[in-house]
Amino acid sequence: MKLLGRENTRILLDVLELPDDERWSFISRMYARDDGQALAEILADIEEDLSGRMRERMKAGLRTALN
């Protein structure tokens, strides 16, 4: 996750670990901000996997990148 940088990697992991309703609220607010639209689109794509496996794999990868 070097492309994101350490701070943005941490933010992305924090968002993915939010409870469902808080995560969706955060994603919705990101869409409203021009500077957050790209991240919101990534998060929305992750949320489309209703099994939650993609989110869990992403969280594991982000944790590894932060260690």
RAGI-V443776 format. One line per field, one symbol per residue. ss: DSSP state (H for helix, E for strand, C for the rest). A space follows every 50 residues. Layout:
ss = ???
This chain:
ss = CCCCHHHHHHHHHHHHCCCHHHHHHHHHHHHHCHHHHHHHHHHHHHHCCC CCHHHHHHHHHHHHHHC
